[in-house]
């Protein structure tokens, strides 16, 4: 019953506002987190059994009648469901303590679960219009969550996010219209088959350009990144973690990858465009992150840079490059979620995000400082943490494919990443303790527990990277590699 990944969070979200009338704190927290625990266990345990005999397709019905939505579960979608459930659960646990001062926790959890349902639906849906539908479900919930605190900065960031996201959605919808007008179908397999039979080079080129702009904006690739540095820092910390760790990857990278590799096929021209966009995002965002004084804004620019690594690996199109890109997608989701949560702990304790006002916080918040260091070193690619292995796989894939220039860019950008993260460590956690923070204490239990969980995962996956790749990453990469072989044709561009 793969429909549970979408239906369960939606049902619980519908009930939560009513539950909030009875209990404002305990029951909403318990119900929301229990839902996410179930989704994680169901994906990690039952999901593998469901696809043991191959991809699973389920027709969605309503009152016994079929509706125009079909869900498909394969190695790639299962991999993404595990990532969403895992990081989503950590951020939800963090919110138990963090969201206390916001109020309206039942409404917060309801919106949060709607966003989770939208991401899960986007991952599972098997047709182009379903992609657009669930893209908007997740996006609408995320707009409200960014603005949840109703502060000036939050409302401004949410409006900017909404305005630019609508532009991205419009490009996606236009691309869908072009494909439907040419093929008369929206289902992935039918579209791929129709495009193989038709002389569709110009149509695929136009649709690819539209999808690239739409999903590129959702993924915040340079030059479509302007909304992200405002939206992510202004949102509550658990939402920042989910936006950077999950939403830009699901709404942008996953959707773009699924369509380009499993429906259109990765042509040499499209591969080159993706690799250039990835490399430009890596370099430009890394330099922008280096100049930031706002802790969360630095992390936001870092997200753009690391998504560039993911797109660079997947855009390469080789089996090893795809595996490296997917592995880095997962590793970055964990590490960046960890960094945004620890930055939320720091802001919760000090009331500021300005690195210049911090200093010596490791003396007062040692667990938060240690967890933040693990996340920073993981994203910078320091062994034996998980981020090192995914970056290494991408670099090896680039060298093997005869792309030494891109490999050098990836290596040098990792050094730059380490530079700005060490600056963040020095300014925020090390050095003499700022007298203003003499009374600061470690973050509350659930905030600390969620960051420790993610830090342990970054370390554990780094140590056990071979089994992680074999168990979860490789099946997902095989789906994409097989799709490329199945649908790649000469589209004439």
Secondary structure, 3 states (H helix, E strand, C coil): CCCHHHHHHHHHHHHHHHHHHHCCCHHHHHHHHHHHHHHHHHHHHHHHHHCCCCCEEEEEEECCEEEEEEEEECHHHHHHHHHHHHHHHHHHHHHHHHHHHCCCHHHHHHHHHHHHHHHHHHHHECEHHHHHHHHHHHHHHHHHHHCCCCCHHHHHHHHHHHHHHHHHHHHHHHHHHHHHHHHCCCEHHHHHHHHHHCCCHHHHHHHHHHHHHHHHHHHCCCCCCCCHHHHHHHCCHHHHHHHHHHHHHHHHHHHHHHHHHHHHCCCHHHHHHHHHHHHHHHHHHHHHHHCCCEHHHHHHHHHHHHHHHHHHHHHHCCHHHHHHHHHHHHHHHHHHHHHHHHHHHHHHHHCCCEHHHCCCHHHCCHHHHHHHHHHHHHHHCCCCCHHHHHHHHHHHHHHHCCCHHHHHHHHHHHHHHHHHHHHHHHHHCCCCCCHHHCCCCCCCHHHHHHHHHHHHHHHHHHHCHHHHHHHHHHHHHHHHHHHHHHHCCCCCC
